[in-house]
């Protein structure tokens, strides 16, 4: 299917025919990128997608320990330096 690049305010855009949108299943937000001189439009990923699994894998490997876990703070610092008024 052929279409044109059209002016939209100060930008330009492409009108995507309804049939192509229905076939692709795209809606809402999308990611646009360029690969080898071709525009690629794909469904936008969700923020933090896959983080739960990554954290589980880190825990299994023991990679979720605090980097400064062996550092001790003195009670004087925590009790005297931080006064809440």
N, C-alpha and C positions, 0 to 999 in steps of 0.2 A: 504494500500500500504506500502510496506517495503522498506527502503533505508538504507544506511550506513553513519556513521560519518566518514568523510574523513579529511585528513590533508590539510590545506590551509596555506602555509607559516609556521609561528610559532603558528598558531591557528588551530582550527578544525571547521568543518562546516558540514552542511547537504545539500545535493542537493535536491531541491524541484521540483518534476516533473511539467512540464508545465500544465498538466491537472488540478492538484491541485491548482496551482496559478490562473488559469482561473476561476475555480469554486469558489475560495475564494474571488476573486476580489482584492487581495493584489498586490501592486506595490510600487516602490519607498521605502521610509523609513518605517520601522516597529518597533514596540516595542516588546521586548522579555522579558518575565518574567517567574518565576517558581511558580506554585501553586500545592501544595501537591505532589511534586516530578515530576511534569509534565511541560515540556516547553510549553509556550503559546506564539504564534506569532500573533500579532494583528496590525491593521492599526495604524500608529502613529497619535496621536492627533495633531492638529495645535496649535502653540504657542499662548497663550492668548485666546484660545477658550472659549467662554462663559463669558468673562469679560464684554462685553457690557450689557448683561442681569443682571449680578451681580451688576454693577454700577447703573442701573436703579432701581433695588430693593433697593439698599442702599439709593438712593435719595428719594424713596417713604417712607422709614422708618425714614428718617432724619439722617441716619448714615454717610452722606458724608460731615459733617461739619468739619472745621479745629479744631484740638485738642487744638491748642494754639490761637484760634481766638479772645480770650478776652485779649490777651497781646498786649499792645500798645508800640510802639517804639517812643522815643523822636525824635523830628526833629533835635536836635543837633547831635545825633548819626548818623542819616541818611545823614545829610548835611556835617558834619565836618569829620567824621571818614572815609567816602568814597569819596575820591577825585580822579577823573579820570584825568590823565595827558597824 
